[in-house]
């Protein structure tokens, strides 16, 4: 019987060293070349089969640990990109790259996956199948999951697990829920077209700014009055431009926004209603419009049976107090959802918040840091999930 927690504690110093090396050398999405080389060198030193540049031109890395017994394939995913944020804490492992830092904990995700690889490699003779380690670039920007899947990251994979460190929960806590845990997103680009005229003679023009104002006010009713209050969604228009002179009726306004939803049917219904509102409002004022919707991340939807499995595995490792159900879905986005569209799995949050260590600052903050003691639980649970899944599903 493998004592995953004890073995994870034995790897603690190495996992912290991995994390701090990565933290000192952050790289933003699609530029994680040093990070990829670091990961590949660790995996190769363990005798794990490595494939580089998966999802090219992004530098994704796949590692395949083949067990000595037949069985299925389970995947563990870690994202590895940093953010264009300037770190302000004077830590001994502070970022050495100006204007970049691991402000979302992806350095910890990689370190945990490498720790799990070390733990599982030590038990290769007991593995019923194979473990695929997916080290994914570009999660924060354009979604590196899609090109990695295109290049075979999920080939032959039967299940997948991923995690995200979370400073909102105490160190070591395991947090997740069934169904949607993170939102889908759509980029919205709208041009409202009117007719320019002298500001003293508005009746000779069609004011695109007035139309845009009516639309922005009206579209919020999609959330507050048309959507079931239990079906969370949010529409944000964060960029608007139009007009150059104070006394000219504006003939064109450009809007850019984002829609976040949790259910596919709500997502498509809301897009349809946005188009219908634009059509009605612009016609009513004598204008016209162009509407482009670019699908971004899919919702991250956990398979209920995988969440049950994750819960039971966590409790067996850490005790009943280690697991907290996520109280509701989050409207932030995570491209792990693309993997879950293809294979069953679960995405969970690992508590790393500790007020005594000042590690409760939110994701993407220049003050972000994490309680490294939580890495132990991350390595232990990811390794146990992979091992137990293979053992439970071996034929």
C-alpha positions as CSV (number, residue, x, y, z in Angstrom):
1,X,0.0,0.0,0.0
2,X,1.5,3.3,-1.1
3,X,1.5,6.1,1.6
4,X,1.1,9.0,-0.9
5,X,1.2,11.7,1.8
6,X,4.3,10.4,3.5
7,X,6.1,10.1,0.1
8,X,5.0,13.5,-0.9
9,X,6.4,15.0,2.3
10,X,9.7,13.3,1.4
11,X,9.7,15.1,-1.9
12,X,8.9,18.5,-0.3
13,X,12.3,20.1,-0.6
14,X,12.7,19.1,-4.3
15,X,9.2,20.4,-5.2
16,X,9.9,23.7,-3.5
17,X,13.2,23.9,-5.4
18,X,11.3,23.4,-8.7
19,X,8.7,26.0,-7.8
20,X,11.2,28.6,-6.8
21,X,13.4,28.1,-9.8
22,X,10.4,28.6,-12.0
23,X,9.2,31.6,-10.0
24,X,12.6,33.3,-10.5
25,X,12.3,32.8,-14.3
26,X,8.7,33.6,-15.3
27,X,7.7,33.5,-19.0
28,X,4.4,34.7,-20.4
29,X,2.1,32.7,-22.6
30,X,3.6,31.2,-25.8
31,X,7.1,32.1,-24.7
32,X,7.7,29.4,-22.0
33,X,10.8,28.0,-23.7
34,X,13.1,27.9,-20.7
35,X,10.2,26.5,-18.6
36,X,9.6,23.8,-21.2
37,X,13.3,22.9,-21.2
38,X,13.3,22.7,-17.4
39,X,10.3,20.4,-17.3
40,X,11.6,18.2,-20.1
41,X,15.0,17.8,-18.3
42,X,13.3,16.7,-15.1
43,X,11.1,14.2,-16.8
44,X,13.9,12.8,-18.9
45,X,16.0,12.3,-15.7
46,X,13.1,10.1,-14.4
47,X,13.1,8.0,-17.5
48,X,9.8,9.4,-18.6
49,X,9.2,9.6,-22.4
50,X,9.1,13.2,-23.4
51,X,7.6,15.0,-26.5
52,X,8.4,18.6,-26.9
53,X,6.8,21.5,-28.9
54,X,3.3,19.9,-28.6
55,X,0.9,22.5,-29.8
56,X,3.5,24.3,-31.9
57,X,4.4,27.1,-32.1
58,X,3.6,27.0,-28.4
59,X,6.2,25.0,-26.5
60,X,4.0,22.4,-24.8
61,X,5.5,19.3,-23.2
62,X,4.1,15.8,-22.8
63,X,5.5,13.2,-20.6
64,X,4.4,9.6,-20.7
65,X,5.1,7.3,-17.8
66,X,4.4,3.7,-18.9
67,X,3.5,1.4,-16.0
68,X,4.6,-2.2,-16.1
69,X,1.1,-3.6,-15.9
70,X,-1.6,-3.2,-18.6
71,X,-4.3,-0.7,-18.2
72,X,-5.9,2.6,-19.2
73,X,-4.3,6.1,-19.6
74,X,-4.9,8.9,-17.1
75,X,-3.6,12.5,-17.6
76,X,-2.5,15.1,-15.2
77,X,-2.3,18.7,-16.5
78,X,-0.3,21.7,-15.3
79,X,-0.3,25.1,-17.0
80,X,3.0,26.9,-17.0
81,X,2.7,30.5,-18.1
82,X,3.3,33.6,-16.0
83,X,1.7,37.1,-16.3
84,X,2.9,40.6,-17.3
85,X,2.8,41.7,-13.7
86,X,5.7,43.3,-11.7
87,X,6.3,41.5,-8.5
88,X,6.6,43.8,-5.4
89,X,7.4,41.4,-2.6
90,X,11.1,41.2,-1.9
91,X,11.3,37.4,-1.7
92,X,14.5,35.4,-1.9
93,X,13.1,33.8,-5.0
94,X,11.6,37.0,-6.5
95,X,11.2,37.2,-10.2
96,X,14.4,38.1,-12.0
97,X,12.5,39.1,-15.2
98,X,11.3,42.7,-15.3
99,X,7.6,43.1,-15.7
100,X,6.8,39.4,-15.3
101,X,5.8,37.2,-12.4
102,X,4.0,34.0,-11.5
103,X,1.1,35.9,-10.1
104,X,-1.4,33.0,-10.5
105,X,0.5,30.1,-9.2
106,X,1.3,28.2,-12.4
107,X,4.8,27.7,-11.1
108,X,3.3,25.7,-8.3
109,X,1.2,23.7,-10.7
110,X,4.2,22.7,-12.6
111,X,6.2,21.8,-9.5
112,X,3.3,19.7,-8.2
113,X,3.0,17.8,-11.5
114,X,6.8,17.2,-11.4
115,X,6.5,16.0,-7.9
116,X,3.7,13.6,-8.8
117,X,5.9,12.3,-11.7
118,X,8.7,11.6,-9.3
119,X,6.4,9.8,-6.8
120,X,4.7,7.7,-9.5
121,X,7.9,6.8,-11.2
122,X,9.1,5.2,-8.0
123,X,6.1,2.9,-8.4
124,X,6.3,2.2,-12.1
125,X,6.2,-1.6,-11.4
126,X,2.8,-1.2,-9.7
127,X,1.1,1.0,-12.3
128,X,-1.8,-0.5,-14.1
129,X,-1.5,1.5,-17.3
130,X,0.1,4.9,-18.1
131,X,0.2,8.4,-16.8
132,X,0.4,11.3,-19.3
133,X,1.7,14.6,-17.9
134,X,0.4,17.6,-19.9
135,X,2.5,20.7,-19.4
136,X,0.5,23.4,-21.1
137,X,1.6,26.9,-22.2
138,X,-0.5,30.0,-22.8
139,X,-3.4,29.4,-20.5
140,X,-3.7,33.0,-19.5
141,X,-3.8,34.5,-23.0
142,X,-5.3,32.5,-25.9
143,X,-5.8,29.0,-24.4
144,X,-2.9,26.6,-25.1
145,X,-5.2,23.6,-24.5
146,X,-6.6,23.7,-28.0
147,X,-3.4,23.3,-30.0
148,X,-2.1,20.7,-27.5
149,X,-5.3,18.6,-28.0
150,X,-4.9,19.1,-31.7
151,X,-1.4,17.6,-31.5
152,X,-2.5,14.6,-29.6
153,X,-2.3,15.5,-25.9
154,X,-5.5,13.6,-25.2
155,X,-4.8,10.6,-27.6
156,X,-5.8,7.4,-25.8
157,X,-6.5,9.3,-22.5
158,X,-9.4,7.9,-20.5
159,X,-9.6,10.5,-17.7
160,X,-7.9,13.8,-16.7
161,X,-7.3,15.8,-13.5
162,X,-6.1,19.3,-13.0
163,X,-5.8,21.8,-10.1
164,X,-5.4,25.5,-9.4
165,X,-3.9,26.9,-6.2
166,X,-6.3,29.1,-4.3
167,X,-5.4,31.7,-1.7
168,X,-9.0,32.1,-0.6
169,X,-8.8,28.7,1.2
170,X,-6.5,27.5,4.0
171,X,-3.4,25.7,3.2
172,X,-4.0,22.1,2.0
173,X,-7.7,22.4,1.6
174,X,-9.3,20.5,-1.3
175,X,-12.1,22.4,-3.0
176,X,-14.4,21.5,-5.9
177,X,-17.9,20.6,-7.0
178,X,-19.7,18.7,-9.7
179,X,-20.8,20.2,-13.0
180,X,-19.6,23.7,-13.9
181,X,-16.8,25.2,-11.7
182,X,-15.5,27.9,-14.2
183,X,-17.3,29.8,-16.9
184,X,-17.2,29.9,-20.7
185,X,-16.4,33.2,-22.3
186,X,-17.2,34.9,-25.6
187,X,-15.5,38.0,-26.9
188,X,-18.1,40.5,-28.3
189,X,-17.1,43.1,-30.9
190,X,-19.8,45.5,-32.1
191,X,-19.9,48.4,-34.5
192,X,-22.9,50.6,-34.3
193,X,-23.3,52.7,-37.5
194,X,-25.2,56.0,-37.7
195,X,-25.0,59.1,-39.9
196,X,-22.8,62.0,-39.1
197,X,-24.1,65.5,-38.9
198,X,-23.5,69.0,-37.4
199,X,-24.3,69.0,-33.7
200,X,-26.6,71.9,-34.1
201,X,-28.8,69.9,-36.6
202,X,-29.2,66.5,-35.0
203,X,-32.3,65.8,-37.1
204,X,-30.1,65.5,-40.1
205,X,-28.0,62.6,-38.6
206,X,-28.3,59.3,-36.7
207,X,-26.4,59.5,-33.5
208,X,-24.4,56.3,-33.0
209,X,-23.5,57.3,-29.4
210,X,-27.2,57.6,-28.4
211,X,-27.8,54.1,-30.0
212,X,-24.8,52.7,-28.2
213,X,-26.0,54.1,-24.9
214,X,-29.5,52.6,-25.4
215,X,-28.0,49.2,-26.2
216,X,-25.6,49.2,-23.2
217,X,-28.4,50.0,-20.9
218,X,-30.8,47.5,-22.4
219,X,-28.4,44.6,-22.7
220,X,-28.0,44.4,-18.9
221,X,-31.7,43.4,-18.8
222,X,-30.7,40.1,-20.4
223,X,-29.0,39.2,-17.2
224,X,-31.4,40.8,-14.7
225,X,-34.7,40.1,-16.3
226,X,-34.5,37.4,-18.9
227,X,-32.1,35.0,-17.3
228,X,-33.1,32.5,-14.6
229,X,-31.5,33.9,-11.4
230,X,-30.0,30.5,-10.8
231,X,-28.2,30.5,-14.1
232,X,-25.2,32.8,-13.5
233,X,-23.9,35.0,-16.3
234,X,-22.3,38.4,-16.7
235,X,-21.9,40.7,-19.7
236,X,-19.2,43.4,-19.5
237,X,-18.5,46.0,-22.1
238,X,-15.1,47.3,-21.1
239,X,-14.0,49.2,-24.2
240,X,-16.0,51.8,-26.1
241,X,-14.8,54.3,-28.7
242,X,-16.6,56.8,-31.0
243,X,-16.6,60.4,-32.0
244,X,-13.7,62.8,-32.1
245,X,-15.3,66.3,-32.0
246,X,-17.7,67.7,-29.4
247,X,-20.1,69.3,-31.9
248,X,-20.4,66.5,-34.5
249,X,-23.1,63.8,-34.4
250,X,-21.1,60.6,-34.2
251,X,-21.5,58.2,-37.1
252,X,-19.8,55.1,-35.6
253,X,-19.2,53.6,-32.2
254,X,-17.1,50.5,-31.5
255,X,-17.8,48.3,-28.5
256,X,-15.8,45.4,-27.1
257,X,-17.0,43.2,-24.3
258,X,-17.1,39.7,-22.8
259,X,-19.9,37.4,-22.0
260,X,-19.3,34.7,-19.3
261,X,-21.8,31.9,-18.9
262,X,-21.9,28.5,-17.2
263,X,-24.4,26.5,-19.3
264,X,-24.0,26.0,-23.1
265,X,-27.7,26.7,-23.7
266,X,-27.5,29.9,-21.7
267,X,-24.4,30.9,-23.7
268,X,-26.1,30.5,-27.1
269,X,-29.4,31.9,-26.0
270,X,-27.7,35.1,-24.7
271,X,-25.7,35.5,-28.0
272,X,-29.0,35.3,-29.9
273,X,-30.7,37.8,-27.7
274,X,-27.7,40.3,-28.0
275,X,-28.1,40.1,-31.8
276,X,-31.8,40.6,-31.6
277,X,-31.4,43.6,-29.3
278,X,-28.9,45.2,-31.6
279,X,-31.2,44.7,-34.6
280,X,-34.2,46.2,-32.8
281,X,-32.5,49.2,-31.2
282,X,-30.5,50.2,-34.3
283,X,-33.5,50.0,-36.5
284,X,-35.6,52.0,-34.1
285,X,-33.1,54.8,-34.3
286,X,-32.4,54.5,-38.0
287,X,-28.9,53.0,-37.7
288,X,-27.3,49.7,-38.4
289,X,-24.8,47.4,-36.8
290,X,-22.1,44.7,-37.2
291,X,-21.8,42.1,-34.5
292,X,-18.9,39.6,-34.3
293,X,-18.7,37.0,-31.6
294,X,-15.5,35.1,-31.0
295,X,-15.8,32.0,-28.9
296,X,-13.2,31.9,-26.2
297,X,-12.9,29.3,-23.4
298,X,-15.4,26.6,-22.8
299,X,-17.0,26.2,-19.4
300,X,-15.0,23.9,-17.1
301,X,-17.6,21.2,-16.3
302,X,-16.6,18.4,-13.9
303,X,-17.9,14.9,-14.3
304,X,-19.9,14.1,-11.2
305,X,-18.5,10.6,-10.8
306,X,-14.9,12.0,-11.0
307,X,-15.7,14.5,-8.3
308,X,-17.0,11.7,-6.1
309,X,-13.8,9.8,-6.8
310,X,-11.7,12.9,-6.0
311,X,-13.6,13.5,-2.8
312,X,-13.1,9.9,-1.6
313,X,-9.4,9.9,-2.5
314,X,-8.8,13.2,-0.7
315,X,-10.6,12.1,2.4
316,X,-8.6,8.8,2.5
317,X,-5.4,10.8,2.3
318,X,-6.1,13.8,4.6
319,X,-9.2,13.0,6.6
320,X,-12.8,14.3,6.5
321,X,-11.9,17.9,7.3
322,X,-9.8,18.4,4.2
323,X,-12.6,18.7,1.6
324,X,-14.8,21.8,1.1
325,X,-17.5,21.9,-1.6
326,X,-17.1,24.9,-3.8
327,X,-20.1,27.0,-2.8
328,X,-20.9,28.1,-6.3
329,X,-19.5,28.2,-9.8
330,X,-16.9,30.9,-10.6
331,X,-17.3,33.2,-13.6
332,X,-13.6,33.4,-14.2
333,X,-12.3,31.2,-17.1
334,X,-9.9,28.3,-17.4
335,X,-9.1,26.4,-20.5
336,X,-9.1,23.1,-18.7
337,X,-12.7,23.0,-19.9
338,X,-11.5,22.0,-23.4
339,X,-10.0,18.8,-22.0
340,X,-13.2,18.1,-20.1
341,X,-15.2,18.4,-23.3
342,X,-13.2,15.4,-24.7
343,X,-12.7,13.1,-21.7
344,X,-14.2,12.8,-18.2
345,X,-12.3,14.4,-15.3
346,X,-12.2,16.9,-12.5
347,X,-10.7,20.3,-11.8
348,X,-10.1,21.2,-8.2
349,X,-8.7,24.0,-6.1
350,X,-5.8,23.6,-3.6
351,X,-5.8,26.0,-0.6
352,X,-2.6,28.0,-0.2
353,X,-3.9,30.8,2.0
354,X,-2.1,31.5,5.3
355,X,-2.5,34.9,7.0
356,X,0.7,34.2,9.1
357,X,2.7,33.9,5.8
358,X,0.8,36.7,4.0
359,X,-0.4,34.4,1.3
360,X,-4.0,35.5,1.0
361,X,-3.6,38.1,-1.8
362,X,-5.7,37.3,-4.9
363,X,-4.7,35.8,-8.2
364,X,-3.0,38.3,-10.6
365,X,-2.0,40.6,-7.7
366,X,1.6,41.9,-7.7
367,X,1.6,40.7,-4.0
368,X,0.5,37.1,-4.9
369,X,2.4,34.4,-3.1
370,X,1.5,31.0,-1.7
371,X,2.1,28.8,1.3
372,X,4.4,26.2,0.0
373,X,3.3,23.7,2.7
374,X,0.2,23.2,0.5
375,X,2.4,21.7,-2.2
376,X,2.6,18.5,-0.2
377,X,-1.2,17.9,-0.5
378,X,-1.1,18.8,-4.2
379,X,1.5,16.2,-5.0
380,X,-0.1,13.5,-2.8
381,X,-3.6,13.9,-4.2
382,X,-2.6,14.3,-7.9
383,X,-0.4,11.2,-7.7
384,X,-3.1,9.2,-5.8
385,X,-5.8,10.2,-8.3
386,X,-3.7,8.9,-11.1
387,X,-2.6,5.7,-9.4
388,X,-6.0,4.8,-8.0
389,X,-7.8,5.6,-11.2
390,X,-5.6,3.2,-13.1
391,X,-5.9,0.5,-10.5
392,X,-9.7,0.9,-10.3
393,X,-10.1,0.7,-14.1
394,X,-7.6,-1.9,-15.0
395,X,-9.1,-4.9,-16.8
